[in-house]
Amino acid sequence: MRILSGIQPSGLLHLGNYYGAMKQHIELQEEHDCFYFIANYHSLTTIQNADRLRELTRDVALGYLAMGLDPQKVTFFRQSDVPEVTELTWLLATVTGRGLLERAHSFKDKVAKGLSVNMGLFAYPLLMASDILIYRSNLVPVGKDQVQHIEMTQDMAGYFNQTYSEVFVRPEPRLNEAAVVPGIDGQKMSKSYGNIIELFGEPKPIKKKFMAIKTDSTPVEDPKDPDTCNVFALLKLMATPEELAEWDQRYRAGGMGYGDAKKRLVELYEVQFDARRDAYNDWKNRPDDVEDVLRAGGQKARAVAQEVMDDARKACGITTARIA
């Protein structure tokens, strides 16, 4: 079973990235044929600084390798190392109606907010469909809010197959309960909100961020509601079920300050990510090795993509010369 997922390099990796996607990606490498790509073409809709994009692309690679992604088990590559994906985007564009793209949540949300929308964002679902279809992916891990992307991909594959011939495999969503990770201000942790806790931060700045997590003003002696607490939401992700049950009791009993729970988060962070920080720095000091991983992954992914593109071109009647 082939699983595909893309990771956009849009900022420093943080706990929201890890618990929302990375953790599941790394676990899946033990079960399936996984293709994971760094979606640098997609990032051009928002990041238009060459040095910054290269830096963020490299940081995603470092982060995944440091967290335990095994390039011997997973095909891990840059989106831009497979140029066929942009060619397929054009073929899909010729059989896809504008109305489908206008129904995309990402496009509609931006328009509703009165934000400027470039053609890259409007055509985003086309490129995403190409990413999925060009590797004949069977499953795409997504949260419920992202199912529309897969449904649109299914539609585009159907349009092409009906117009020409059966070239593309119908992908299916692999639903997961992606964790909603609160940032230090209580909103969803996001680089755009400036409320993140980095995966590989240094101890002192990271402790300061944990201690700054927003809480209510319930007095120490009073019972507290764990279900509405940002600190407890992070404990759910980082503590064992047994420890979490103890914290639940302490919250409801009263006599405990939020500071106690925040200090425990700092300890749990160090237990889980201290060694990973060392691994991150080790990979960072070996840029040639990182490039070798991405190059090898790109070659493997492109070999699959070229076969699919050959089938798609033949179906359309597109002839290309083999130029040495």
Sequence and secondary structure as in RCSB ss.txt:
>XXXX:A:sequence
MRILSGIQPSGLLHLGNYYGAMKQHIELQEEHDCFYFIANYHSLTTIQNADRLRELTRDVALGYLAMGLDPQKVT
FFRQSDVPEVTELTWLLATVTGRGLLERAHSFKDKVAKGLSVNMGLFAYPLLMASDILIYRSNLVPVGKDQVQHI
EMTQDMAGYFNQTYSEVFVRPEPRLNEAAVVPGIDGQKMSKSYGNIIELFGEPKPIKKKFMAIKTDSTPVEDPKD
PDTCNVFALLKLMATPEELAEWDQRYRAGGMGYGDAKKRLVELYEVQFDARRDAYNDWKNRPDDVEDVLRAGGQK
ARAVAQEVMDDARKACGITTARIA
>XXXX:A:secstr
 EEEEEE   S  BHHHIIIIIHHHHHHTTTSEEEEEE HHHHTTT   HHHHHHHHHHHHHHHHHTT  TTTEE
EEEGGG THHHHHHHHHHTTS HHHHHT HHHHHHHHTT    HHHHTHHHHHHHHHHTTT SEEEE GGGHHHH
HHHHHHHHHHHHHS S S   EEEE      B TTSSB  GGGT   BTT  HHHHHHHHHT       TTS   
GGG HHHHHHHHHS HHHHHHHHHHHHH    HHHHHHHHHHHHHHHHHHHHHHHHHHHT HHHHHHHHHHHHHH
HHHHHHHHHHHHHHHHT       
